Amino acid sequence: MGLIVQKFGGTSVGSVEKILNVAGRVAEEKQNGNDVVVVVSAMGKTTDKLVEMARDISSSPSKREMDMLLTTGEQVTISLLAMALIEKGFDAVSYTGWQAGMMTEPVHGNARILDIKTDTIKRDLAEGKVVVVAGFQGITEESQITTLGRGGSDTTAVALAAALGADKCDIYTDVTGVFTTDPRYVKGARKLLGVSYDEMLELANLGAGVLHPRAVEFAKNYGVALEVRSSMERVSGTVIEEEVEMEQNLVVRGIAFEDQITRVSVIGLDNTLKSLPTIFSTLAENHINVDIIVQNGTGTDKANISFSIKSSDLAETLEVLERNKDLLNYQSIESETGLSKVSIVGSGMVSNPGVAAKMFEVLASQEIQVKMVSTSEIKVSTVLVDKQMVQAVEALHDAFDLSEAAVRS
């Protein structure tokens, strides 16, 4: 007997029929002799509908009240799933995030988990119950309800698996695993049998939506065995673990991409040692995530700094920079929207020089201009115009032999 944590996303529980299907998958694991903790998201587009209702009332709703509103979505799912399991003859109990002991920092809308008080769940598991937990939510020491941000249910599941010492954490989605790139855009995309924690963390951070970066980070830090699987098909998924054999000698294992990127340029910044830490600490204090950074000297005592952000953060970024203009002492701000980020990821890059050069050659052959570049040991990211995003992904996918025709899955 082992302990399995299962996570089912919104599309997997989008209707009563789908919830009954999930109950069947949970029942199979229980019948195999395992203890089971299930983490679920809100049904289908429930969260989107709740956000829409809030926007109908206020263009800038209170973050605290948004957390109160959004956490109701998962509460519907956990109760229905527990009912379905009880109807199948299994003893089941549902818990909200705070009832399950999910303690978070006091940040509304994007809180991080600080601790999990597992006594209640462990007691129920000892009594043979299936425990159903609402993902995406927790509570502060001051009893304020919080949400964990986008992909928070993934994080809930992996954090619970770590806290409970689970043997495995299965992430069930509407796809059969992690693909070389998004199959909705590239027909030749194929499922990978395995991905390392580091590769998955890069892919998740760079736009691959199958797993949230925080969930992967938890899994890596606590050695949680992860598998991304289909909630509808009975097939093996993609295993995410510390080390993965280089499949078919692939140097690049996946291509991630993300649209709605904006480049912000701070012009005429003082060219001193304190300029960089000042500007980016100011942005960080206002919870603005900055990605690719490029600094250009002007041949004087001034410098220009460009960085990429999500386009949804542009208005707030400009407001923060303008509010702190005297502190930062810059001359002007420029921004360019309509951009995308395309990245290649693979642990094989460490021992194979020339990967970046090949990427740039491929993009040049497609007459695609690269506006910004960022690299690490296992990834190369480029920023380019949005209308050429898919063209770039398709060309790179073929050039690095990632298609179904080139590599057997």
Beta strands, then each sheet from edge to edge (+ up, - down):
strand 1: 3-8
strand 2: 35-40
strand 3: 92-95
strand 4: 102-104
strand 5: 113-116
strand 6: 130-134
strand 7: 137-139
strand 8: 145-147
strand 9: 168-173
strand 10: 194-196
strand 11: 226-230
strand 12: 238-241
strand 13: 254-270
strand 14: 293-297
strand 15: 302-310
strand 16: 332-345
strand 17: 372-376
strand 18: 379-385
sheet 1: 3+ 6+ 2+ 1+ 9+ 11+ 12- 10-
sheet 2: 4+ 5-
sheet 3: 7+ 8-
sheet 4: 14+ 15- 13+ 16- 18+ 17-
end
